[in-house]
Amino acid sequence: MFSSQHMEKIAKIDKIKLPNTKIKLLQKLLEKAIGEVSKTNKMQAVDFSKKFKALVDKYNERKDDVLESSALTDISNDFVGLIYALKAEVTSFADMGIDFEEKAFYDILKSLSIKYDFTYPEDKMIELAKHAKEEVDSVASFPAWNQREDIKAELQVKLILLLAKYGYPPVANDDAYKEILEQAENFKKHRG
């Protein structure tokens, strides 16, 4: 997703002297990168989409005024900063001993613990994320699985049993189950 070609492209864009052109190119690059992330990790894509929208709004609001070169440079730097933050996020899984797809499940589990204010051991969360991905992968062999209600129901049962086995969430919460199942469907929809 963030190959050396992407980083070379950022370096080339960074050398462009026309600030508005530079910002437009950075916007397109970020949109594409966020779109790629959304195919696997809906949670992170939503977070970065919000940050991206805030930057675009900032740029569009200031565009009405006569923009100073320094203001455009600041906005341009903000876009570059967001690209590097996204790159850091999509490679952060390596230190955790999980892959990018497992990180998508970890992120949803982690965000739910924050959203619903409960604690859960980090090592168990990583292990649960790995097993959640395995369960979702187990339905990959079925053609058009996400259009077959029987297969989706089977996956839901597998995930709910897995969550129960791990005692997650530690408090009963239907919304937490729903969000995990949505991540599972989003994940598989873009992979097969």
Order of alpha helices (4+ residues) and beta strands (2+ residues): alpha-alpha-alpha-alpha-alpha-alpha-alpha-alpha
